[in-house]
Amino acid sequence: MRVHARSAAAAPLLWHLAAAPRWWPVWAPHLRRVRDTDGVPVRGEVALGDRLRIDSVAPLVGVHAEVTRVDPGRRWDFVVDLPGPWRLVSAHHVAPLPRGSRVTVALWLEGPAGGVVGWGPLRAYRPLAAWAVRRLAALADQHPEPRG
């Protein structure tokens, strides 16, 4: 599953808002809080090897994720271990455009028959993911400079 949105903002600003966990609940309000595995709020942008606890607005719903790839200013990925032999991969891309920038979020399931098993749940999540990515682009449009 892949969703994307365009922003009038420059790519570095869009990157900062996408890669700094403190901003995630602002543009993805279904996420309530992001902390490290010791319960400390995450500061700055994601770094390779970061282990995060991402809490949902739904009571008692949260996931543990590990940042598995960071190409500063361009892409970062995290992986969530799910019950059974599956892992959810979330890849976040930011690309400059002649006027503004574009953010793309891709989600897929790895594991036995991951494409078949993940098709239904990811299809159901797509409208929420698309809404969040549009909110991210709109947030970037409202901010003249990256802020901590």
C-alpha positions as CSV (number, residue, x, y, z in Angstrom):
1,M,0.0,0.0,0.0
2,R,1.3,3.4,-1.0
3,V,0.0,6.9,-0.3
4,H,1.5,10.3,-1.1
5,A,0.8,14.0,-1.0
6,R,2.4,17.1,-2.4
7,S,3.4,20.2,-0.4
8,A,4.4,23.7,-1.4
9,A,7.1,23.5,1.3
10,A,10.7,22.7,0.6
11,A,11.8,19.1,1.0
12,P,14.0,19.7,4.1
13,L,11.0,21.0,6.1
14,L,8.7,18.2,5.0
15,W,11.5,15.7,5.9
16,H,11.9,17.2,9.4
17,L,8.2,17.0,10.1
18,A,8.1,13.4,8.8
19,A,11.3,12.2,10.5
20,A,10.8,13.9,14.0
21,P,8.6,11.7,16.2
22,R,7.4,14.6,18.3
23,W,5.5,15.8,15.2
24,W,3.8,12.4,14.4
25,P,0.8,12.9,16.6
26,V,0.2,16.4,15.1
27,W,-0.1,15.1,11.5
28,A,-1.2,11.5,12.4
29,P,-3.7,12.1,15.2
30,H,-4.4,8.4,15.6
31,L,-1.0,8.2,17.2
32,R,-1.1,9.6,20.7
33,R,2.6,9.4,21.8
34,V,6.0,8.2,20.7
35,R,8.6,7.2,23.2
36,D,11.8,5.2,23.3
37,T,11.7,1.8,24.9
38,D,12.6,3.3,28.2
39,G,9.5,5.5,28.1
40,V,11.4,8.7,27.3
41,P,9.9,11.0,24.6
42,V,12.0,10.9,21.4
43,R,13.8,14.1,20.6
44,G,15.1,15.1,17.2
45,E,14.8,13.0,14.1
46,V,14.8,9.2,13.8
47,A,18.2,7.5,13.7
48,L,19.2,4.1,12.5
49,G,18.6,1.5,15.3
50,D,16.1,3.6,17.3
51,R,13.6,1.4,19.1
52,L,10.3,3.2,19.6
53,R,7.0,2.6,21.4
54,I,4.2,4.1,19.4
55,D,0.9,4.5,21.3
56,S,-2.4,4.8,19.6
57,V,-5.4,6.8,20.7
58,A,-7.1,3.5,21.3
59,P,-6.7,2.4,24.9
60,L,-3.9,-0.3,25.3
61,V,-3.0,-0.3,21.7
62,G,0.6,0.4,20.8
63,V,3.4,-1.2,18.9
64,H,7.2,-1.5,19.2
65,A,9.1,-0.4,16.1
66,E,12.7,-0.3,15.1
67,V,14.2,2.2,12.6
68,T,15.9,0.0,10.1
69,R,16.9,2.5,7.4
70,V,17.7,6.2,7.3
71,D,18.8,8.1,4.2
72,P,18.9,11.6,5.8
73,G,16.6,14.0,4.0
74,R,15.2,11.3,1.7
75,R,14.0,8.1,3.4
76,W,13.5,6.4,6.6
77,D,11.9,3.0,7.4
78,F,10.7,1.2,10.5
79,V,9.7,-2.3,11.2
80,V,7.0,-3.5,13.6
81,D,7.1,-7.2,14.7
82,L,3.6,-8.6,14.6
83,P,2.2,-11.8,16.2
84,G,3.3,-14.8,14.3
85,P,5.9,-14.8,11.5
86,W,5.0,-11.3,10.1
87,R,6.5,-7.9,10.2
88,L,5.0,-4.6,9.1
89,V,7.4,-2.3,7.2
90,S,6.7,1.4,6.9
91,A,8.8,3.4,4.5
92,H,8.7,7.2,4.4
93,H,10.1,9.0,1.4
94,V,10.5,12.8,0.8
95,A,11.4,14.1,-2.6
96,P,12.0,17.6,-3.9
97,L,9.9,18.8,-6.8
98,P,10.4,21.8,-9.0
99,R,7.9,23.6,-6.8
100,G,7.7,22.1,-3.3
101,S,8.1,18.5,-2.4
102,R,6.3,15.2,-2.1
103,V,6.0,12.7,0.7
104,T,5.2,9.0,0.1
105,V,4.5,6.4,2.8
106,A,4.5,2.8,1.8
107,L,3.4,-0.1,4.0
108,W,3.7,-3.8,3.4
109,L,3.8,-7.0,5.3
110,E,6.8,-9.3,5.3
111,G,6.5,-13.0,6.1
112,P,4.9,-16.1,4.7
113,A,2.3,-15.0,2.1
114,G,2.7,-11.4,3.4
115,G,1.0,-9.9,0.4
116,V,-2.0,-12.1,0.8
117,V,-2.3,-11.8,4.6
118,G,-1.7,-8.1,4.6
119,W,-3.9,-7.1,1.7
120,G,-7.1,-6.7,3.7
121,P,-5.8,-4.9,6.7
122,L,-3.6,-2.6,4.7
123,R,-6.5,-1.8,2.3
124,A,-8.6,-0.9,5.3
125,Y,-5.9,1.3,6.8
126,R,-5.3,3.2,3.5
127,P,-7.8,6.0,4.0
128,L,-6.4,6.8,7.4
129,A,-2.8,6.7,6.1
130,A,-3.8,8.9,3.1
131,W,-5.5,11.4,5.4
132,A,-2.4,11.5,7.7
133,V,0.0,12.1,4.8
134,R,-2.2,14.9,3.5
135,R,-2.2,16.5,7.0
136,L,1.6,16.2,7.0
137,A,1.8,18.1,3.7
138,A,-0.6,20.7,5.0
139,L,1.4,21.1,8.2
140,A,4.6,21.7,6.1
141,D,2.7,24.3,4.1
142,Q,1.9,26.2,7.3
143,H,5.5,26.3,8.7
144,P,8.1,28.6,7.2
145,E,11.1,27.0,8.9
146,P,11.8,23.6,10.5
147,R,11.2,23.7,14.2
148,G,12.5,21.3,16.9
